């Protein structure tokens, strides 16, 4: 993985038509993947004035954007083809599977275009990420 610098950017893009719980689940799954892939973006543990330790959170701004299903599918393909950009997706397959093995099997049994992208995490050069996502609104 490339080192984290101020010239890199992280964003999440989530589909705009899911129930709140499924949207939050997709975002949480993407956050876990980003933390695993780019451990430098997770800060050190911090102790508050009462002595309670708070585990590290992201040291980077992480905008959460929204997009239609069609736009998110197009963005996923375009991001995967952009040099230097890492694209991590969460599909409806993940939310239907009961175990990780079930998820892996379901992905293996069906081609990419049959999996509905529910969320996408992007990491890469600031200019490339802004070019890919600059027209997407913030998820509010």
LOKEFI-299849 format. One record per residue (C-alpha): residue number from 1; residue in three letters; x, y, z. Coordinates in steps of 0.2 Angstrom, whole numbers, plus 5000, padded with zeros to 4 digits. Layout:
// LOKEFI-299849
+-----+-----+------+------+------+
:   n : res :   xx :   yy :   zz :
+-----+-----+------+------+------+
: NUM : ala :    X :    Y :    Z :
...
+-----+-----+------+------+------+
//
This chain:
// LOKEFI-299849
+-----+-----+------+------+------+
:   n : res :   xx :   yy :   zz :
+-----+-----+------+------+------+
:   1 : unk : 5000 : 5000 : 5000 :
:   2 : unk : 5006 : 5018 : 4996 :
:   3 : unk : 5011 : 5028 : 5012 :
:   4 : unk : 4998 : 5040 : 5018 :
:   5 : unk : 5002 : 5058 : 5014 :
:   6 : unk : 4992 : 5075 : 5013 :
:   7 : unk : 4991 : 5072 : 4994 :
:   8 : unk : 4980 : 5057 : 4997 :
:   9 : unk : 4961 : 5057 : 5000 :
:  10 : unk : 4948 : 5045 : 5008 :
:  11 : unk : 4930 : 5045 : 5004 :
:  12 : unk : 4915 : 5034 : 5006 :
:  13 : unk : 4900 : 5034 : 4994 :
:  14 : unk : 4884 : 5026 : 4999 :
:  15 : unk : 4869 : 5022 : 4989 :
:  16 : unk : 4855 : 5034 : 4992 :
:  17 : unk : 4840 : 5023 : 4993 :
:  18 : unk : 4843 : 5010 : 5007 :
:  19 : unk : 4835 : 5010 : 5024 :
:  20 : unk : 4845 : 5019 : 5037 :
:  21 : unk : 4851 : 5003 : 5046 :
:  22 : unk : 4858 : 4995 : 5029 :
:  23 : unk : 4866 : 5011 : 5025 :
:  24 : unk : 4875 : 5012 : 5041 :
:  25 : unk : 4880 : 4994 : 5040 :
:  26 : unk : 4888 : 4997 : 5023 :
:  27 : unk : 4897 : 5012 : 5029 :
:  28 : unk : 4904 : 5002 : 5045 :
:  29 : unk : 4910 : 4988 : 5034 :
:  30 : unk : 4919 : 5000 : 5022 :
:  31 : unk : 4927 : 5008 : 5037 :
:  32 : unk : 4933 : 4991 : 5044 :
:  33 : unk : 4941 : 4987 : 5027 :
:  34 : unk : 4949 : 5004 : 5026 :
:  35 : unk : 4957 : 5002 : 5043 :
:  36 : unk : 4964 : 4985 : 5039 :
:  37 : unk : 4971 : 4991 : 5022 :
:  38 : unk : 4978 : 5008 : 5028 :
:  39 : unk : 4982 : 5006 : 5046 :
:  40 : unk : 4991 : 5023 : 5046 :
:  41 : unk : 4975 : 5032 : 5045 :
:  42 : unk : 4970 : 5025 : 5062 :
:  43 : unk : 4977 : 5036 : 5076 :
:  44 : unk : 4984 : 5031 : 5092 :
:  45 : unk : 4973 : 5028 : 5108 :
:  46 : unk : 4970 : 5044 : 5117 :
:  47 : unk : 4967 : 5046 : 5136 :
:  48 : unk : 4954 : 5059 : 5142 :
:  49 : unk : 4956 : 5069 : 5158 :
:  50 : unk : 4946 : 5056 : 5168 :
:  51 : unk : 4959 : 5043 : 5163 :
:  52 : unk : 4947 : 5033 : 5151 :
:  53 : unk : 4956 : 5027 : 5135 :
:  54 : unk : 4948 : 5030 : 5119 :
:  55 : unk : 4954 : 5019 : 5105 :
:  56 : unk : 4961 : 5028 : 5089 :
:  57 : unk : 4949 : 5034 : 5076 :
:  58 : unk : 4953 : 5041 : 5059 :
:  59 : unk : 4966 : 5054 : 5058 :
:  60 : unk : 4960 : 5059 : 5041 :
:  61 : unk : 4944 : 5068 : 5036 :
:  62 : unk : 4932 : 5055 : 5029 :
:  63 : unk : 4918 : 5063 : 5019 :
:  64 : unk : 4903 : 5052 : 5016 :
:  65 : unk : 4894 : 5055 : 5000 :
:  66 : unk : 4878 : 5048 : 4992 :
:  67 : unk : 4874 : 5042 : 4974 :
:  68 : unk : 4861 : 5033 : 4965 :
:  69 : unk : 4863 : 5014 : 4962 :
:  70 : unk : 4868 : 5017 : 4944 :
:  71 : unk : 4880 : 5031 : 4948 :
:  72 : unk : 4888 : 5020 : 4961 :
:  73 : unk : 4890 : 5006 : 4949 :
:  74 : unk : 4898 : 5017 : 4936 :
:  75 : unk : 4909 : 5025 : 4949 :
:  76 : unk : 4915 : 5008 : 4955 :
:  77 : unk : 4921 : 5003 : 4938 :
:  78 : unk : 4929 : 5020 : 4934 :
:  79 : unk : 4938 : 5020 : 4951 :
:  80 : unk : 4945 : 5002 : 4948 :
:  81 : unk : 4952 : 5008 : 4931 :
:  82 : unk : 4960 : 5024 : 4939 :
:  83 : unk : 4979 : 5022 : 4942 :
:  84 : unk : 4984 : 5024 : 4960 :
:  85 : unk : 4966 : 5023 : 4967 :
:  86 : unk : 4960 : 5009 : 4978 :
:  87 : unk : 4942 : 5005 : 4977 :
:  88 : unk : 4933 : 4994 : 4991 :
:  89 : unk : 4915 : 4990 : 4988 :
:  90 : unk : 4901 : 4983 : 4998 :
:  91 : unk : 4887 : 4974 : 4989 :
:  92 : unk : 4870 : 4968 : 4992 :
:  93 : unk : 4878 : 4951 : 4993 :
:  94 : unk : 4887 : 4955 : 5009 :
:  95 : unk : 4871 : 4960 : 5017 :
:  96 : unk : 4862 : 4944 : 5012 :
:  97 : unk : 4875 : 4932 : 5017 :
:  98 : unk : 4874 : 4924 : 5034 :
:  99 : unk : 4893 : 4920 : 5036 :
: 100 : unk : 4909 : 4926 : 5028 :
: 101 : unk : 4910 : 4909 : 5019 :
: 102 : unk : 4893 : 4911 : 5012 :
: 103 : unk : 4898 : 4929 : 5006 :
: 104 : unk : 4913 : 4922 : 4998 :
: 105 : unk : 4903 : 4908 : 4989 :
: 106 : unk : 4890 : 4920 : 4983 :
: 107 : unk : 4903 : 4932 : 4976 :
: 108 : unk : 4912 : 4917 : 4967 :
: 109 : unk : 4895 : 4911 : 4960 :
: 110 : unk : 4890 : 4927 : 4951 :
: 111 : unk : 4898 : 4939 : 4939 :
: 112 : unk : 4902 : 4957 : 4946 :
: 113 : unk : 4888 : 4966 : 4936 :
: 114 : unk : 4875 : 4955 : 4946 :
: 115 : unk : 4881 : 4962 : 4963 :
: 116 : unk : 4872 : 4978 : 4967 :
: 117 : unk : 4885 : 4990 : 4975 :
: 118 : unk : 4878 : 4998 : 4991 :
: 119 : unk : 4894 : 5007 : 4996 :
: 120 : unk : 4911 : 5012 : 4990 :
: 121 : unk : 4927 : 5017 : 4999 :
: 122 : unk : 4940 : 5026 : 4989 :
: 123 : unk : 4958 : 5030 : 4993 :
: 124 : unk : 4971 : 5038 : 4982 :
: 125 : unk : 4978 : 5054 : 4975 :
: 126 : unk : 4968 : 5069 : 4980 :
: 127 : unk : 4966 : 5075 : 4962 :
: 128 : unk : 4960 : 5058 : 4956 :
: 129 : unk : 4948 : 5055 : 4970 :
: 130 : unk : 4941 : 5073 : 4968 :
: 131 : unk : 4939 : 5070 : 4949 :
: 132 : unk : 4929 : 5054 : 4953 :
: 133 : unk : 4918 : 5061 : 4966 :
: 134 : unk : 4918 : 5079 : 4965 :
: 135 : unk : 4900 : 5080 : 4959 :
: 136 : unk : 4893 : 5069 : 4973 :
: 137 : unk : 4883 : 5077 : 4987 :
: 138 : unk : 4887 : 5074 : 5005 :
: 139 : unk : 4876 : 5061 : 5013 :
: 140 : unk : 4865 : 5071 : 5026 :
+-----+-----+------+------+------+
//
